[in-house]
Amino acid sequence: MPLSKEYILALKELATGAVLRAMGPPMENDLERLRRSVEGRIVLITGASFGQGEATARLFAAAGATVLLAARTKARLDEIAAEITAVGGSAFSYSVDLIDVDAVDAFARQVLQEHGGVDILVHNAGKSLRRSVYRSAERLRDMDAMVGVNFTGPMRLTLALLPSMKVSRGAHIINIATAGLWMAPVAPRWSFYIACKAGFDTWLRSIALEVRGDGIDVTTIYAGHIKSRMVATRWVSRTPGHTPEQAAHILAYAASRRPRAMAPRSLSVVRVLGVIFEAPLGHVISYLDSRGGETTASEAAYVRAMAKEFADTHPIGTGS
Ligand SMILES: NC(=O)c1ccc[n+]([C@@H]2O[C@H](COP(=O)([O-])OP(=O)(O)OC[C@H]3O[C@@H](n4cnc5c(N)ncnc54)[C@H](OP(=O)(O)O)[C@@H]3O)[C@@H](O)[C@H]2O)c1
């Protein structure tokens, strides 16, 4: 008898769950333990309007935290905050564009004024970009955006909030980096994304050594594939990955146990092999890249970006 479509889907889900549990980073499923770490604490989460950030905000609020949701899409943040409040949680929404340094400073001031400080700071907002270096040369404003959201914005926000975290004693910074930072050789066409994530990670690991004495812990999560809108392309969505809700439990593990770093367990082997065989692997990757070219999604994103740039520089009615 042929297996039904639903049965096959359920089997696939079970198998994916088992692979993720065995190979992925640990997850916190003991919500009482999470509650002990976050209840009554002010948790600021950037990038809380979608994906992993939204799911984390909902989970931490359910465990008794006061969550401050930050991102650009204010209407969406308001909706999420209202839903959290409706079920008895405590949430506040803030619109901020991490690319704009003045906006980041003003946002930090507002948070300090309204809440006195932050106990747990989750650097989750991020923007990824897969594009060849030659094409990137035509789109320098995308380079600035990548630097702002993945590097200078989070750095600036940390600097503004750190004094309040020092006073709080027992504060915690959680940064969402990418598993790509553990790869040697580095992935082609991801240069800006990887470089910005690496820059912020290095900066944070450096200051972690300075602030430890003030009771501030720092955890970096080298995240693997999360099934969010960031990686909504066809072939990636078919590979095993965490849903945003599952990924939120990885952040819960970080918040309740405070490890220095978390990464998919499977990566340790890849990391060692990558270092040992960096040169020959580099040749293979370079060859494959030269045969592969742009993906449909990155091609479409590039065309959209160029069309927008043209529209911005040739407004209708100017005759230019
Ligand atoms: N998805 C993956 O496979 C994967 C893998 C490794 C690491 N990560 C990292 O995981 C984190 C969460 O990503 P996700 O997968 O949940 O993606 P997502 O659903 O696209 O969420 C990204 C969040 O960042 C916010 N954001 C983007 N640009 C911003 C800006 N200029 N200022 C303020 N906020 C901004 C977005 O909100 P607005 O658009 O409303 O501003 C959104 O809430 C990111 O740091 C990402 O780099 C993801």
Ligand as a Chemical Component Dictionary entry (heavy atoms), coordinates in Angstrom:
data_LIG
# 
_chem_comp.id                   LIG 
_chem_comp.type                 NON-POLYMER 
_chem_comp.pdbx_formal_charge   0 
_chem_comp.three_letter_code    LIG 
# 
loop_
_chem_comp_atom.comp_id 
_chem_comp_atom.atom_id 
_chem_comp_atom.alt_atom_id 
_chem_comp_atom.type_symbol 
_chem_comp_atom.charge 
_chem_comp_atom.model_Cartn_x 
_chem_comp_atom.model_Cartn_y 
_chem_comp_atom.model_Cartn_z 
_chem_comp_atom.pdbx_ordinal 
LIG N1  N1  N 0  18.315 32.509 8.733  1  
LIG C1  C1  C 0  19.469 31.865 8.826  2  
LIG O1  O1  O 0  19.667 30.775 8.266  3  
LIG C2  C2  C 0  20.589 32.448 9.650  4  
LIG C3  C3  C 0  21.788 31.752 9.738  5  
LIG C4  C4  C 0  22.806 32.273 10.523 6  
LIG C5  C5  C 0  22.623 33.454 11.209 7  
LIG N2  N2  N 1  21.434 34.128 11.093 8  
LIG C6  C6  C 0  21.276 35.370 11.834 9  
LIG O2  O2  O 0  20.138 35.249 12.668 10 
LIG C7  C7  C 0  19.603 36.554 12.942 11 
LIG C8  C8  C 0  18.084 36.540 12.774 12 
LIG O3  O3  O 0  17.772 36.353 11.422 13 
LIG P1  P1  P 0  16.433 35.650 10.900 14 
LIG O4  O4  O 0  16.863 34.418 10.198 15 
LIG O5  O5  O -1 15.422 35.569 11.985 16 
LIG O6  O6  O 0  16.031 36.691 9.758  17 
LIG P2  P2  P 0  14.806 37.706 9.562  18 
LIG O7  O7  O 0  13.526 37.009 9.787  19 
LIG O8  O8  O 0  15.060 38.347 8.253  20 
LIG O9  O9  O 0  15.017 38.777 10.728 21 
LIG C9  C9  C 0  15.967 39.792 10.661 22 
LIG C10 C10 C 0  15.551 40.874 11.635 23 
LIG O10 O10 O 0  16.514 41.941 11.573 24 
LIG C11 C11 C 0  15.821 43.177 11.459 25 
LIG N3  N3  N 0  16.616 44.159 10.726 26 
LIG C12 C12 C 0  17.110 44.037 9.461  27 
LIG N4  N4  N 0  17.719 45.188 9.106  28 
LIG C13 C13 C 0  17.616 46.050 10.165 29 
LIG C14 C14 C 0  18.039 47.382 10.405 30 
LIG N5  N5  N 0  18.686 48.086 9.477  31 
LIG N6  N6  N 0  17.755 47.945 11.601 32 
LIG C15 C15 C 0  17.083 47.257 12.551 33 
LIG N7  N7  N 0  16.659 45.988 12.387 34 
LIG C16 C16 C 0  16.909 45.394 11.204 35 
LIG C17 C17 C 0  14.530 42.829 10.707 36 
LIG O11 O11 O 0  13.486 43.743 11.019 37 
LIG P3  P3  P 0  12.988 44.965 10.085 38 
LIG O12 O12 O 0  13.043 44.496 8.674  39 
LIG O13 O13 O 0  11.614 45.223 10.616 40 
LIG O14 O14 O 0  13.934 46.074 10.404 41 
LIG C18 C18 C 0  14.192 41.467 11.295 42 
LIG O15 O15 O 0  13.424 41.605 12.459 43 
LIG C19 C19 C 0  20.348 37.503 12.000 44 
LIG O16 O16 O 0  21.370 38.165 12.699 45 
LIG C20 C20 C 0  20.985 36.578 10.982 46 
LIG O17 O17 O 0  22.145 37.128 10.398 47 
LIG C21 C21 C 0  20.409 33.649 10.321 48 
# 
loop_
_chem_comp_bond.comp_id 
_chem_comp_bond.atom_id_1 
_chem_comp_bond.atom_id_2 
_chem_comp_bond.value_order 
_chem_comp_bond.pdbx_ordinal 
LIG N1  C1  SING 1  
LIG C1  O1  DOUB 2  
LIG C1  C2  SING 3  
LIG C2  C3  SING 4  
LIG C2  C21 DOUB 5  
LIG C3  C4  DOUB 6  
LIG C4  C5  SING 7  
LIG C5  N2  DOUB 8  
LIG N2  C6  SING 9  
LIG N2  C21 SING 10 
LIG C6  O2  SING 11 
LIG C6  C20 SING 12 
LIG O2  C7  SING 13 
LIG C7  C8  SING 14 
LIG C7  C19 SING 15 
LIG C8  O3  SING 16 
LIG O3  P1  SING 17 
LIG P1  O4  DOUB 18 
LIG P1  O5  SING 19 
LIG P1  O6  SING 20 
LIG O6  P2  SING 21 
LIG P2  O7  DOUB 22 
LIG P2  O8  SING 23 
LIG P2  O9  SING 24 
LIG O9  C9  SING 25 
LIG C9  C10 SING 26 
LIG C10 O10 SING 27 
LIG C10 C18 SING 28 
LIG O10 C11 SING 29 
LIG C11 N3  SING 30 
LIG C11 C17 SING 31 
LIG N3  C12 SING 32 
LIG N3  C16 SING 33 
LIG C12 N4  DOUB 34 
LIG N4  C13 SING 35 
LIG C13 C14 SING 36 
LIG C13 C16 DOUB 37 
LIG C14 N5  SING 38 
LIG C14 N6  DOUB 39 
LIG N6  C15 SING 40 
LIG C15 N7  DOUB 41 
LIG N7  C16 SING 42 
LIG C17 O11 SING 43 
LIG C17 C18 SING 44 
LIG O11 P3  SING 45 
LIG P3  O12 DOUB 46 
LIG P3  O13 SING 47 
LIG P3  O14 SING 48 
LIG C18 O15 SING 49 
LIG C19 O16 SING 50 
LIG C19 C20 SING 51 
LIG C20 O17 SING 52 
# 
